[in-house]
Amino acid sequence: MSEAFRTEKDSMGEMNIPADAYYGAQTGRAVENFPISDLRFSRRFIEAMGIIKSAAAEVNRELGILDAKREQLIQQAAKELIDGKLDDQFVVDIFQTGSGTSTNMNTNEVIAGRANEIAGGATGKRGGKDPVHPNDHVNMEQSSNDVIPTAMHVSAAVAIKETLIPALEHLAEALSRKATEYDDVVKIGRTHLQDATPIRLGQELSGYAAQARLGVERAKRAVAALRELPLGGTAVGTGINSHPDYAKRAIKVVAQRTGIDFVEAANHFEAQAAKDGIVETSGLLKTIAVSFTKIANDIRWLSSGPRCGIGEISIPATQPGSSIMPGKVNPVMSEMMLMVAAQVIGNDATVTFAGSGLGSTFELNVMMPVMGYNVLQSIELLSRAARVFADRTVAGLEADRERCESLVEQSLAMCTSLAPIIGYDQAADVAKESFKTGKTVRQVAAERKLMSDADLTKSLDARRMTQPQADMIGSGGG
């Protein structure tokens, strides 16, 4: 065997492992078994695995079933894993054993391999099972079946708390600032893609800001859906091979280290056999993505043109828009947001499928790796998209006041405010003549002398139409 490899053993026999790898035979076997994609678990998930292994070692020492020396070695190696120093050792494909056993053993072997190198001092060799064994010591009181779903919950909840919620708040604040800045700009409203009654640009933008803020609340609900951890259930939820106090104490350590109020699952059989909390989380992420589509799509339409579209607002030019049409600039940030939303919605479909009875059968879900990967990807995509869109589009959004005023005056929907005074039928007749002749509603109404000039001016005050008025009661409609 070349010096570039070393021999490691597992229950199925010997494996040749790269000499510089910390992992062992089970990881090497998984690499050979699953050459499916280039998808790997993210930094967040690896960090969560390190936190879980570290918490387990701490509690096992306190319970007197792991000696202090081994615990110290595991803690040192686990900290390096948590800090991102061993990420290149996580080499197992997402499309693997459905319980994530390969990734759990990848983690156990990397921690043991690094711990054993540390134990040997300057001449220490990485890998092996002495003095720290990947199963007997690093995986003590654990099973892949409770560790992997725990890591899914921990990594997703931490990512939502630390990344997604701040990003959504950033987007909401950016939209709110613009809503305040342009609250005096009256523009035409649109329903069914047709002219409707006037609305202030600030009101329209405030709706988008509210969507982003509701996204924050949905993200918080997602964290709440992930609070219960299945750790301690071991193989099938019974807790076989674990101390009665282990789960509660280990979860308390995880909660302290993440700053999230994690608790032991109320029912370990539900927590391991089903993945409803992950499905709920993904559904909430999908809803946030749907909000993104509304915001991004409206903004690209409102800024369409620049001369032959709606053009009520302008957005920053971020890059040339065409390889053939000089000077063309496209709403690329809106397009980015829409593609992110499409990916997140697709991820949710995968998570839903994987969390259904096709993935969750009897005592275990066997599609956990793809569920965990997709949820974490959705969180990361939404977080990055929200910040980029806020900074590169919303921050530079500007109103075209003259264009807004012009479109309001030309709109047939202006006759809506006449209906309470002259009646629906006569107001509709004014609108028809306005459309036929090209005259404005104001001009037609004045020519017909349907009311005094003062009353007409008051009735067609576009700003008054953007808020309830006791003397402007209409008959409604869409």
Salt bridges, closest charged atoms under 4 A:
GLU8 OE2 - ARG6 NE 2.83
ASP10 OD1 - ARG29 NH2 2.85
GLU58 OE1 - ARG257 NH2 2.78
GLU62 OE1 - ARG249 NH2 3.11
ASP67 OD1 - ARG70 NH1 2.78
GLU71 OE1 - ARG61 NE 2.84
GLU80 OE1 - ARG114 NE 2.81
ASP83 OD2 - LYS79 NZ 2.67
ASP87 OD2 - ARG43 NE 2.66
ASP93 OD2 - ARG40 NH1 3.28
GLU117 OE1 - ARG114 NH1 2.60
GLU117 OE2 - ARG126 NE 3.27
ASP136 OD2 - HIS133 ND1 3.91
GLU162 OE1 - ARG44 NH1 2.91
GLU181 OE1 - LYS178 NZ 3.23
ASP183 OD1 - ARG200 NE 3.15
ASP184 OD2 - ARG401 NH1 2.83
GLU204 OE1 - LYS187 NZ 3.03
GLU217 OE2 - LYS220 NZ 3.83
ASP261 OD2 - ARG227 NH2 3.04
GLU264 OE2 - HIS268 NE2 2.70
ASP298 OD2 - LYS294 NZ 2.66
GLU312 OE1 - LYS187 NZ 3.08
GLU312 OE2 - ARG190 NH2 2.93
ASP348 OD2 - LYS286 NZ 3.74
GLU380 OE2 - ARG384 NE 2.51
ASP391 OD1 - HIS170 NE2 2.65
GLU409 OE2 - ARG442 NE 2.88
ASP429 OD2 - ARG448 NH1 2.81
GLU433 OE1 - ARG448 NH2 2.49
GLU447 OE2 - LYS439 NZ 3.01
ASP471 OD2 - LYS458 NZ 2.95
ASP471 OD1 - ARG464 NH2 3.04
